[in-house]
Amino acid sequence: MIADIENTIHAVDAAAVMRLLPARPRLLALGEPTHGEDTLLRLRNELFRQLVEEEGYRTIALESDCLRGLVVDGHVTSGTGTLDHVMEHGFGHGWGAFPANRELVRWMRAYNDGRSPSEQVRFAGFDGPLETTGGASPRGALTALHGYLAERVDARLLPCTAQTLDHLLGADDRWTEPAAMTDPARSVGRSAEAGELRLLADDLVALLDAHAPHLRAVSTREEWDRARLYARTATGLLRFHHGTADTSPARMTRLCALRDLMMARNLCALAERGPVLVHAHNSHLQREKSSMRMWQGPVEWWSAGALVSARLGDAYAFVPTALGTIRHRGVDTPAPDTLEGLLYALPEDRCVVDTARLATVLGDGRPAHRASPWFGYAPFDPAHLADSDGLVFVKDVLAGDVARG
């Protein structure tokens, strides 16, 4: 069996990944089973550099705040802001603190130095402005969208003034109340003001769409893309806050689905400007339904990857990552009857697996699904082999992994 499995693996590089695919996808999604481990983030960095240099990829999109990501993109394309400022203000979820993310930004800035805009690499966050404790205020996205339109269309067409928006939005801490994530009664999402804001946001987006020919003509590509991002984010946040005030049993299922819907819409927009490497948790990128056990029980929803795959078809490819150990997190050597255990028995420290060939080798002898000893790690489900375009396996994730080279 081990000899047969060895015939399904290759060294980890961009060329090996691309050989598994029928054509270069517009969205190449590299998943990870846990967050914040520099071993995995540095592997992502290596693959992105190779994809840029060998396959013509020009954008990397991370599971991070889409609005904050504009700070990073401004730095890597034009040098705006210091690296320290960008790492503090350009990432969601506190991910600016990860050394490998800092290395990625530094490399992108160095790569772009002296290159024309068409040759530059770009950075994007594709998550909504959402954290574990809830969503951001819609103020930033909503007022930016209003400001864009106010500068370019007849003022009589606007559904409201900026002052009206400011009055309805009120204090931002009403929207960012952490207790609202678990207590619907603490959410402002179904207040009269929030309801009116949802209608106004819809009117602003309709105005953006209805005047697209004119707006495209009087805007740069960057201005147009940002206006569309503001439109998606404003409506998405208002929809999310409306969901936080839901008292039904479907509340958390709805919130998880709304978050991935925001992700999917951002990814589809990014795909319009060229091939993108996407990096996020496996659960956000897989083609199957995602699931999670929360305080009120299990929830299931369609992931961003499932939504994008349904829309883009073969232009979307998903390569999850599986791993053997994270000993500093209590994840020790996998049992030999699991998929991770079979791959761990190979001599390679990391490899790319041809999942179609591996599924043939395994036949009906499907490996057991590994149990996770740590809440922050989600083992790969071997039942999903056939729905993945490949698999990256990393034998050991090391604590305090340091940069190589």
Kinemage of the C-alpha trace (Angstrom):
@kinemage 1
@onewidth
@group {chain A} dominant
@subgroup {mainchain}
@vectorlist {calphas} color= white
{ca met a 1} P 0.000 0.000 0.000
{ca ile a 2} L 2.762 2.471 0.924
{ca ala a 3} L 4.514 1.869 -2.412
{ca asp a 4} L 1.256 2.523 -4.270
{ca ile a 5} L 0.651 5.732 -2.322
{ca glu a 6} L 4.192 6.916 -3.096
{ca asn a 7} L 3.252 6.850 -6.783
{ca thr a 8} L 0.578 9.495 -6.131
{ca ile a 9} L 2.867 12.154 -4.611
{ca his a 10} L 5.182 14.857 -5.949
{ca ala a 11} L 7.491 17.483 -4.506
{ca val a 12} L 5.686 20.617 -3.357
{ca asp a 13} L 5.976 23.349 -5.966
{ca ala a 14} L 3.668 25.342 -8.185
{ca ala a 15} L 4.423 23.203 -11.237
{ca ala a 16} L 3.346 20.039 -9.411
{ca val a 17} L 0.071 21.670 -8.389
{ca met a 18} L -0.634 22.961 -11.891
{ca arg a 19} L -0.009 19.519 -13.439
{ca leu a 20} L -2.983 18.202 -11.482
{ca leu a 21} L -5.331 20.746 -13.117
{ca pro a 22} L -6.772 20.698 -16.651
{ca ala a 23} L -5.987 24.407 -17.127
{ca arg a 24} L -4.830 27.418 -15.132
{ca pro a 25} L -7.770 28.346 -12.868
{ca arg a 26} L -8.810 31.933 -12.287
{ca leu a 27} L -9.078 31.105 -8.572
{ca leu a 28} L -6.588 28.613 -7.167
{ca ala a 29} L -7.634 28.001 -3.560
{ca leu a 30} L -5.023 26.684 -1.135
{ca gly a 31} L -6.631 25.634 2.125
{ca glu a 32} L -5.166 25.129 5.582
{ca pro a 33} L -6.564 23.049 8.474
{ca thr a 34} L -5.504 25.511 11.176
{ca his a 35} L -4.584 29.183 11.390
{ca gly a 36} L -1.472 31.038 12.433
{ca glu a 37} L 1.219 28.401 11.895
{ca asp a 38} L 4.207 29.903 10.102
{ca thr a 39} L 5.208 26.527 8.640
{ca leu a 40} L 2.026 26.602 6.557
{ca leu a 41} L 2.139 30.338 5.855
{ca arg a 42} L 5.706 30.162 4.565
{ca leu a 43} L 4.755 27.268 2.314
{ca arg a 44} L 1.959 29.478 0.960
{ca asn a 45} L 4.469 32.284 0.385
{ca glu a 46} L 6.763 29.963 -1.562
{ca leu a 47} L 3.938 28.743 -3.761
{ca phe a 48} L 2.749 32.281 -4.442
{ca arg a 49} L 6.226 33.406 -5.504
{ca gln a 50} L 6.421 30.465 -7.904
{ca leu a 51} L 2.934 31.121 -9.265
{ca val a 52} L 3.870 34.752 -9.906
{ca glu a 53} L 7.170 33.940 -11.585
{ca glu a 54} L 6.132 30.821 -13.510
{ca glu a 55} L 2.352 30.913 -14.030
{ca gly a 56} L 1.433 34.594 -14.363
{ca tyr a 57} L -0.515 34.954 -11.116
{ca arg a 58} L -0.689 38.542 -9.919
{ca thr a 59} L -2.985 38.562 -6.867
{ca ile a 60} L -3.045 36.830 -3.513
{ca ala a 61} L -6.255 36.919 -1.476
{ca leu a 62} L -6.274 36.041 2.211
{ca glu a 63} L -9.052 35.265 4.697
{ca ser a 64} L -8.759 38.760 6.114
{ca asp a 65} L -10.796 41.987 6.255
{ca cys a 66} L -11.491 43.167 2.685
{ca leu a 67} L -11.408 46.859 3.633
{ca arg a 68} L -8.266 46.616 5.731
{ca gly a 69} L -6.674 44.792 2.801
{ca leu a 70} L -6.751 48.033 0.829
{ca val a 71} L -4.073 49.339 3.229
{ca val a 72} L -1.800 46.411 2.364
{ca asp a 73} L -2.451 46.748 -1.357
{ca gly a 74} L -1.633 50.446 -1.273
{ca his a 75} L 1.683 49.661 0.392
{ca val a 76} L 2.788 46.844 -1.918
{ca thr a 77} L 1.811 48.738 -5.086
{ca ser a 78} L 2.919 52.279 -4.261
{ca gly a 79} L 4.828 52.157 -0.980
{ca thr a 80} L 2.117 53.966 0.988
{ca gly a 81} L 2.688 53.702 4.739
{ca thr a 82} L 5.407 51.978 6.694
{ca leu a 83} L 5.585 48.210 6.983
{ca asp a 84} L 4.821 48.412 10.716
{ca his a 85} L 1.717 50.529 10.051
{ca val a 86} L 0.521 48.140 7.350
{ca met a 87} L 0.939 45.055 9.520
{ca glu a 88} L -0.991 46.716 12.354
{ca his a 89} L -3.832 48.196 10.311
{ca gly a 90} L -4.006 46.118 7.127
{ca phe a 91} L -5.154 42.735 8.473
{ca gly a 92} L -8.183 41.368 10.251
{ca his a 93} L -8.146 38.713 12.993
{ca gly a 94} L -4.795 39.992 14.310
{ca trp a 95} L -2.955 38.284 11.471
{ca gly a 96} L -0.593 41.161 10.916
{ca ala a 97} L 1.378 39.760 13.863
{ca phe a 98} L 2.358 36.572 12.013
{ca pro a 99} L 6.002 36.758 10.834
{ca ala a 100} L 5.236 34.942 7.580
{ca asn a 101} L 2.574 37.501 6.683
{ca arg a 102} L 5.111 40.255 7.265
{ca glu a 103} L 7.535 38.412 4.990
{ca leu a 104} L 4.845 38.160 2.312
{ca val a 105} L 4.146 41.902 2.362
{ca arg a 106} L 7.844 42.746 2.326
{ca trp a 107} L 8.441 40.452 -0.657
{ca met a 108} L 5.485 41.854 -2.601
{ca arg a 109} L 6.684 45.426 -2.072
{ca ala a 110} L 10.211 44.506 -3.221
{ca tyr a 111} L 8.853 42.635 -6.256
{ca asn a 112} L 6.731 45.623 -7.331
{ca asp a 113} L 9.458 48.218 -6.943
{ca gly a 114} L 10.158 49.647 -10.401
{ca arg a 115} L 7.498 47.571 -12.185
{ca ser a 116} L 4.616 49.017 -14.182
{ca pro a 117} L 1.118 48.680 -12.653
{ca ser a 118} L 0.200 45.901 -15.106
{ca glu a 119} L 3.158 43.830 -13.942
{ca gln a 120} L 2.702 44.380 -10.214
{ca val a 121} L 1.414 41.818 -7.733
{ca arg a 122} L -1.655 42.755 -5.726
{ca phe a 123} L -2.964 41.969 -2.248
{ca ala a 124} L -6.592 41.513 -1.228
{ca gly a 125} L -8.521 40.481 1.831
{ca phe a 126} L -11.680 38.626 0.880
{ca asp a 127} L -13.338 38.164 4.264
{ca gly a 128} L -15.905 40.675 5.422
{ca pro a 129} L -14.992 43.188 8.153
{ca leu a 130} L -15.949 40.529 10.674
{ca glu a 131} L -14.303 39.245 13.834
{ca thr a 132} L -15.203 36.501 16.298
{ca thr a 133} L -17.070 39.044 18.415
{ca gly a 134} L -19.162 40.367 15.537
{ca gly a 135} L -19.200 42.725 12.583
{ca ala a 136} L -17.821 46.198 12.026
{ca ser a 137} L -19.974 49.264 11.699
{ca pro a 138} L -21.209 49.684 8.107
{ca arg a 139} L -20.223 53.359 8.295
{ca gly a 140} L -16.946 53.107 6.375
{ca ala a 141} L -18.311 51.168 3.406
{ca leu a 142} L -21.649 52.955 3.247
{ca thr a 143} L -20.276 56.494 3.416
{ca ala a 144} L -17.486 55.655 0.924
{ca leu a 145} L -20.067 54.352 -1.545
{ca his a 146} L -22.221 57.450 -1.051
{ca gly a 147} L -19.201 59.715 -1.510
{ca tyr a 148} L -18.171 57.959 -4.726
{ca leu a 149} L -21.643 58.390 -6.212
{ca ala a 150} L -22.069 61.974 -4.974
{ca glu a 151} L -18.982 63.005 -6.925
{ca arg a 152} L -20.150 61.420 -10.192
{ca val a 153} L -23.953 61.481 -10.537
{ca asp a 154} L -26.664 64.123 -10.333
{ca ala a 155} L -27.299 64.859 -6.660
{ca arg a 156} L -31.031 64.618 -7.263
{ca leu a 157} L -30.602 60.883 -7.947
{ca leu a 158} L -29.090 60.127 -4.544
{ca pro a 159} L -31.578 58.523 -2.132
{ca cys a 160} L -30.289 60.536 0.832
{ca thr a 161} L -27.620 62.930 1.999
{ca ala a 162} L -24.421 62.039 3.813
{ca gln a 163} L -25.868 63.712 6.895
{ca thr a 164} L -28.871 61.374 6.816
{ca leu a 165} L -26.564 58.367 6.738
{ca asp a 166} L -24.541 59.731 9.632
{ca his a 167} L -27.682 60.281 11.698
{ca leu a 168} L -29.035 56.787 11.024
{ca leu a 169} L -25.689 55.104 11.695
{ca gly a 170} L -25.271 56.741 15.084
{ca ala a 171} L -22.331 55.754 17.266
{ca asp a 172} L -20.187 52.972 15.858
{ca asp a 173} L -20.064 51.103 19.168
{ca arg a 174} L -23.771 50.332 18.737
{ca trp a 175} L -22.767 48.111 15.807
{ca thr a 176} L -19.634 46.602 17.328
{ca glu a 177} L -21.186 45.569 20.686
{ca pro a 178} L -19.388 42.226 21.416
{ca ala a 179} L -22.288 40.813 23.439
{ca ala a 180} L -24.513 40.924 20.330
{ca met a 181} L -22.752 37.871 18.904
{ca thr a 182} L -24.351 35.623 21.532
{ca asp a 183} L -27.280 37.768 22.647
{ca pro a 184} L -29.625 38.890 19.832
{ca ala a 185} L -31.236 41.426 22.143
{ca arg a 186} L -27.944 43.384 22.215
{ca ser a 187} L -27.849 43.741 18.421
{ca val a 188} L -28.828 46.949 16.631
{ca gly a 189} L -29.363 45.004 13.413
{ca arg a 190} L -33.175 45.096 13.446
{ca ser a 191} L -33.682 48.589 14.769
{ca ala a 192} L -35.750 51.077 12.766
{ca glu a 193} L -32.552 52.894 11.801
{ca ala a 194} L -30.900 49.685 10.565
{ca gly a 195} L -33.968 48.849 8.511
{ca glu a 196} L -33.897 52.244 6.837
{ca leu a 197} L -30.167 51.920 6.203
{ca arg a 198} L -30.716 48.588 4.430
{ca leu a 199} L -33.206 50.237 2.081
{ca leu a 200} L -30.883 53.174 1.426
{ca ala a 201} L -27.937 50.846 0.817
{ca asp a 202} L -30.014 48.919 -1.689
{ca asp a 203} L -30.917 52.183 -3.450
{ca leu a 204} L -27.265 53.243 -3.576
{ca val a 205} L -26.217 49.895 -5.062
{ca ala a 206} L -29.026 50.123 -7.614
{ca leu a 207} L -27.800 53.601 -8.563
{ca leu a 208} L -24.261 52.254 -8.949
{ca asp a 209} L -25.471 49.473 -11.239
{ca ala a 210} L -27.909 51.600 -13.232
{ca his a 211} L -25.203 54.168 -14.075
{ca ala a 212} L -22.366 51.707 -14.644
{ca pro a 213} L -21.594 52.868 -18.229
{ca his a 214} L -21.159 56.484 -17.123
{ca leu a 215} L -19.367 55.606 -13.895
{ca arg a 216} L -16.900 53.318 -15.677
{ca ala a 217} L -16.164 56.107 -18.158
{ca val a 218} L -15.426 58.738 -15.496
{ca ser a 219} L -13.563 56.464 -13.057
{ca thr a 220} L -10.274 54.652 -13.080
{ca arg a 221} L -10.424 50.879 -12.848
{ca glu a 222} L -9.276 51.147 -9.243
{ca glu a 223} L -12.024 53.624 -8.338
{ca trp a 224} L -14.693 51.459 -9.950
{ca asp a 225} L -13.478 48.271 -8.283
{ca arg a 226} L -13.397 49.985 -4.902
{ca ala a 227} L -16.908 51.355 -5.321
{ca arg a 228} L -18.164 47.840 -6.041
{ca leu a 229} L -16.268 46.560 -2.999
{ca tyr a 230} L -17.873 49.246 -0.834
{ca ala a 231} L -21.288 48.280 -2.220
{ca arg a 232} L -20.803 44.563 -1.459
{ca thr a 233} L -19.444 45.314 1.992
{ca ala a 234} L -22.129 47.808 3.009
{ca thr a 235} L -25.004 45.510 2.049
{ca gly a 236} L -23.219 42.458 3.439
{ca leu a 237} L -22.572 44.071 6.821
{ca leu a 238} L -26.125 45.350 7.141
{ca arg a 239} L -27.403 41.881 6.255
{ca phe a 240} L -25.034 40.325 8.817
{ca his a 241} L -26.116 42.719 11.583
{ca his a 242} L -29.738 41.970 10.748
{ca gly a 243} L -28.843 38.307 11.265
{ca thr a 244} L -27.259 38.934 14.668
{ca ala a 245} L -30.649 40.167 15.926
{ca asp a 246} L -32.323 36.923 14.810
{ca thr a 247} L -33.824 34.929 17.701
{ca ser a 248} L -34.677 31.794 15.699
{ca pro a 249} L -32.836 28.440 15.989
{ca ala a 250} L -31.345 29.081 12.527
{ca arg a 251} L -29.463 32.185 13.724
{ca met a 252} L -25.882 30.849 13.686
{ca thr a 253} L -26.412 28.835 10.522
{ca arg a 254} L -27.578 32.036 8.844
{ca leu a 255} L -24.635 34.078 10.154
{ca cys a 256} L -22.067 31.511 9.005
{ca ala a 257} L -23.714 31.384 5.585
{ca leu a 258} L -23.796 35.178 5.287
{ca arg a 259} L -20.094 35.430 6.078
{ca asp a 260} L -19.174 32.915 3.369
{ca leu a 261} L -21.518 34.630 0.932
{ca met a 262} L -19.560 37.857 1.446
{ca met a 263} L -16.343 35.912 0.861
{ca ala a 264} L -17.676 34.329 -2.325
{ca arg a 265} L -18.786 37.626 -3.814
{ca asn a 266} L -15.399 39.182 -3.121
{ca leu a 267} L -13.616 36.214 -4.717
{ca cys a 268} L -15.737 36.361 -7.856
{ca ala a 269} L -14.929 40.065 -8.200
{ca leu a 270} L -11.195 39.396 -7.779
{ca ala a 271} L -11.305 36.673 -10.429
{ca glu a 272} L -12.403 39.264 -12.988
{ca arg a 273} L -8.993 40.936 -12.974
{ca gly a 274} L -6.823 37.850 -13.467
{ca pro a 275} L -5.660 34.628 -11.803
{ca val a 276} L -5.693 34.697 -7.998
{ca leu a 277} L -4.144 32.505 -5.311
{ca val a 278} L -6.639 32.281 -2.456
{ca his a 279} L -5.548 31.218 1.017
{ca ala a 280} L -7.959 30.440 3.842
{ca his a 281} L -9.171 27.679 6.094
{ca asn a 282} L -10.135 24.481 4.275
{ca ser a 283} L -13.689 24.858 5.580
{ca his a 284} L -14.163 28.149 3.689
{ca leu a 285} L -12.786 26.812 0.404
{ca gln a 286} L -14.113 23.256 0.098
{ca arg a 287} L -16.832 22.328 -2.375
{ca glu a 288} L -18.907 20.526 0.247
{ca lys a 289} L -21.032 22.013 2.992
{ca ser a 290} L -19.075 23.234 5.967
{ca ser a 291} L -20.026 22.341 9.513
{ca met a 292} L -19.186 23.423 13.032
{ca arg a 293} L -20.385 22.605 16.510
{ca met a 294} L -21.310 25.736 18.427
{ca trp a 295} L -22.825 26.439 21.835
{ca gln a 296} L -26.362 25.785 20.611
{ca gly a 297} L -25.432 22.659 18.581
{ca pro a 298} L -24.122 21.797 15.104
{ca val a 299} L -24.530 24.178 12.169
{ca glu a 300} L -24.047 23.554 8.442
{ca trp a 301} L -23.737 26.011 5.557
{ca trp a 302} L -22.383 26.234 2.018
{ca ser a 303} L -18.793 27.450 2.035
{ca ala a 304} L -17.437 30.274 -0.099
{ca gly a 305} L -15.612 27.659 -2.170
{ca ala a 306} L -18.834 25.785 -2.847
{ca leu a 307} L -20.552 29.002 -3.923
{ca val a 308} L -17.683 30.088 -6.168
{ca ser a 309} L -17.277 26.618 -7.674
{ca ala a 310} L -20.982 26.574 -8.556
{ca arg a 311} L -20.503 29.857 -10.407
{ca leu a 312} L -17.057 29.457 -11.996
{ca gly a 313} L -16.926 25.705 -12.608
{ca asp a 314} L -13.465 24.585 -13.767
{ca ala a 315} L -12.131 28.118 -13.313
{ca tyr a 316} L -12.090 27.318 -9.568
{ca ala a 317} L -9.629 24.783 -8.144
{ca phe a 318} L -9.302 23.677 -4.524
{ca val a 319} L -6.167 22.169 -3.007
{ca pro a 320} L -6.560 21.636 0.749
{ca thr a 321} L -3.681 21.079 3.157
{ca ala a 322} L -3.496 18.146 5.564
{ca leu a 323} L -0.846 17.704 8.228
{ca gly a 324} L 0.699 15.142 10.501
{ca thr a 325} L 1.635 16.819 13.784
{ca ile a 326} L 1.410 20.152 15.579
{ca arg a 327} L 3.039 18.903 18.761
{ca his a 328} L 3.058 22.320 20.446
{ca arg a 329} L -0.752 22.220 20.133
{ca gly a 330} L -1.115 18.648 21.338
{ca val a 331} L -1.585 17.173 17.852
{ca asp a 332} L 0.701 14.141 17.845
{ca thr a 333} L 1.484 11.390 15.340
{ca pro a 334} L -1.694 10.406 13.476
{ca ala a 335} L -3.112 6.900 13.776
{ca pro a 336} L -2.010 4.640 10.896
{ca asp a 337} L -5.593 3.957 9.760
{ca thr a 338} L -6.230 7.660 8.993
{ca leu a 339} L -5.348 9.426 5.759
{ca glu a 340} L -2.858 11.577 7.640
{ca gly a 341} L -1.365 8.399 9.137
{ca leu a 342} L -0.880 6.822 5.693
{ca leu a 343} L 0.842 9.944 4.405
{ca tyr a 344} L 2.875 10.349 7.596
{ca ala a 345} L 4.454 6.945 6.962
{ca leu a 346} L 6.061 8.279 3.777
{ca pro a 347} L 9.619 9.647 3.985
{ca glu a 348} L 8.777 13.071 2.525
{ca asp a 349} L 8.446 16.026 4.907
{ca arg a 350} L 5.907 17.585 2.568
{ca cys a 351} L 4.368 16.628 -0.748
{ca val a 352} L 1.619 17.287 -3.270
{ca val a 353} L -0.823 14.400 -3.575
{ca asp a 354} L -2.719 13.484 -6.733
{ca thr a 355} L -6.057 12.934 -5.017
{ca ala a 356} L -7.712 11.297 -8.028
{ca arg a 357} L -4.982 8.644 -8.210
{ca leu a 358} L -4.938 8.248 -4.434
{ca ala a 359} L -8.699 7.635 -4.394
{ca thr a 360} L -8.157 4.886 -6.992
{ca val a 361} L -5.368 3.332 -4.918
{ca leu a 362} L -7.500 3.352 -1.782
{ca gly a 363} L -10.545 1.955 -3.564
{ca asp a 364} L -13.242 1.000 -1.100
{ca gly a 365} L -10.759 1.035 1.770
{ca arg a 366} L -11.443 4.582 2.840
{ca pro a 367} L -9.212 5.706 5.723
{ca ala a 368} L -10.732 6.685 9.050
{ca his a 369} L -11.522 10.345 9.711
{ca arg a 370} L -8.954 11.591 12.209
{ca ala a 371} L -10.234 12.974 15.502
{ca ser a 372} L -8.840 16.355 16.520
{ca pro a 373} L -7.362 16.728 20.021
{ca trp a 374} L -7.354 20.526 19.697
{ca phe a 375} L -10.274 22.789 18.776
{ca gly a 376} L -8.082 24.908 16.490
{ca tyr a 377} L -7.262 22.074 14.103
{ca ala a 378} L -9.709 20.420 11.679
{ca pro a 379} L -8.393 17.193 10.119
{ca phe a 380} L -9.060 16.568 6.438
{ca asp a 381} L -12.140 14.445 5.787
{ca pro a 382} L -11.066 11.554 3.506
{ca ala a 383} L -14.628 11.398 2.158
{ca his a 384} L -13.802 14.652 0.333
{ca leu a 385} L -10.812 13.330 -1.627
{ca ala a 386} L -12.736 13.135 -4.886
{ca asp a 387} L -13.976 16.729 -4.503
{ca ser a 388} L -10.462 18.151 -4.162
{ca asp a 389} L -8.149 18.897 -7.077
{ca gly a 390} L -5.077 17.876 -5.123
{ca leu a 391} L -3.782 17.790 -1.563
{ca val a 392} L -0.747 19.326 0.086
{ca phe a 393} L 0.586 17.262 2.999
{ca val a 394} L 2.939 18.701 5.632
{ca lys a 395} L 4.404 16.101 7.970
{ca asp a 396} L 5.288 18.264 10.963
{ca val a 397} L 4.249 21.824 11.802
{ca leu a 398} L 6.924 23.264 14.050
{ca ala a 399} L 6.591 25.761 16.875
{ca gly a 400} L 8.368 29.057 16.267
{ca asp a 401} L 9.188 28.131 12.682
{ca val a 402} L 11.783 30.591 11.381
{ca ala a 403} L 12.336 31.910 7.891
{ca arg a 404} L 14.501 29.803 5.621
{ca gly a 405} L 17.036 31.165 3.186
